[in-house]
Amino acid sequence: MNMNELEIPKIYSIKKTDKETLKKWFYLMTLGRLIDDKAPNYLKQAIGWSYHAPYAGHDGIQLAVGQHFEKKDHIFLYYREMLTAMSCGLTAEEIILNGISKATEPSGAGRHMSNHFAKPEWNIHTVSSSTGNHTLHAVGVARAIKYYGEKAVAISGQGESSVSEGYVYEAFNGADKEQLPVIFVIQDNGYGISVPKKDQTANRKVANNFTGFKNTRIIHCNGKDVFDSMNAMAEAKRFALEESKPVLLQANCVRMHSHSNSDDHLCTEISWKGIM
């Protein structure tokens, strides 16, 4: 059987998950949304958060990634992963300090671009805004993990538009060739800023662009569904650890707000209508 056709074990469901765990997840999702909704106001008040990319609509997969991250793992978050950062263990205070660029924030002492979350001592690594650039970094770390025989994985978070970048292909190809324990979490909300997915990639499910990679497992899930995302991420991590091979985990999400506070989606729609 093709490994991409393997069934995903249903470990998590509303009935199988204990109440304390459900309460924890609900707390993180509620708190995360409150901060996500509040963040643009900091800029309007000239307090900070000069760059904010809302994660609303990516809730399930981001919660799942963070809940399966362990501090022996290595994770590279892209700029839309506030909830992933919180699910990994960052506090609300640390998130806000990053947003308003204070010296006591953990990612770069206030010198880092806002909404780019990191905590190096936990192996939550610093990334740039160059879309998908850190995918190669995750592969490099995965190579070191395999070389030193560590029981850990590298995780790269990214949007679906990143797969159109050359260095993302380099990363996927290198991870497949060397059979490295890395999980590429593709959060697909259908748009690269204002460009629809259909205009910038070959397949509707972008992970399927890479079905020819013989050592890479592809998993699809509903990134809006907590339990589907939890089950998919659990299986992705099991496979990467036990088989020491890469996984492309594509989570179908929805972008509920603008791409960022620099790109108002309503203005974009109006401008496109004017051109047409």
Helices and strands as residue ranges (DSSP letters): G 3-5, H 19-44, H 59-68, E 74-76, H 82-88, H 92-99, G 120-122, E 124-125, H 134-147, E 154-159, G 160-164, H 166-178, E 182-188, E 191-192, E 195-196, G 197-199, G 206-210, E 217-222, H 226-243, E 247-252, H 265-275
